[in-house]
Amino acid sequence: MDLLLLEKALLGLFAAVTLAIVMSKLRGKHFKLPPGPLPVPVFGNWLQVGDDLNHRNLTALAKRFGDILLLRMGVRNLVVVSNPELAREVLHAQGVEFGSRTRNVVFDIFTGKGQDMVFTVYGDHWRKMRRIMTVPFFTNKVVQQNRQGWEDEARQVVEDVKRDTKAATEGVVLRRRLQLMMYNNMYRIMFNYRFQSMDDPLFNKLKAANGERSRLAQSFEYNYGDFIPILRPFLRGYLKKCQELKDGRLKLFDDHFVSSKK
């Protein structure tokens, strides 16, 4: 009896796989989709290419399938363009059609489901967000108003390096000090606030929160739940960590910058 059930289960699985492959082929012909590696049911090409979509692997795939190819990553279809003329067509000639970036479950948490400027759909909201970002930071008036402060921050970097005795012997990592300069330039514009040094506790809290946000957002650890929705329940712990980080980061801003202005 057990063998009979096993045989029926295997036959059912074989039939489902065969049907999925046939439907995939028919769908590709109907929509005239680009060529690409043969996908498997549910997972698509994800098991073949994994998370390693670097330029070398994509170049190797382009040599096999042509300048435009299709990768099925679970429920997501990724079209890879490897020809300069085609890339210009996508990014410039049809920039409006391809201007929106694909959202995912993690960025939906960090951006309020695409309410920022980077991951919002290209349209009225994007144009409003662009104005919000441009007026306070990127106009000639803002440059003239903040020029002296920016020059002072640059001078402070030079002075700090001069005072560091290790600079002349062992060398120093300028990136860390330049990061403080960047934070000071931005926070002086937004909140009229300046961090005193690289040891400033608030600076280090914000830097750590922003670094962890970038790590969680850019990690490959959640791709399986993004590509294959039926596996998304396994992401609950990861998504909870993202939500807690977002809430903690917003609380930092509220406690130190927003509430003090009220």
TAGIMO-V270461 format. One record per pair of residues at least 24 apart in sequence whose C-alpha atoms are under 6 Angstrom apart, sorted by the first residue. I is the first residue (numbers start at 0). GAP is how many residues later the second one is. D is the distance in Angstrom with one decimal. If there is no record, write none. Layout:
# TAGIMO-V270461
I_GAP_D + I_GAP_D
This chain:
# TAGIMO-V270461
33_35_5.1 + 33_36_5.4 + 34_34_5.2 + 34_35_5.8 + 35_29_5.9 + 35_33_5.2 + 35_34_4.9 + 41_32_5.8 + 42_31_4.5 + 43_28_4.9 + 43_29_5.3 + 43_30_5.0 + 44_27_5.3 + 44_28_5.5 + 45_27_5.0 + 72_154_5.8 + 73_153_4.6 + 73_154_5.1 + 74_152_5.7 + 152_28_6.0
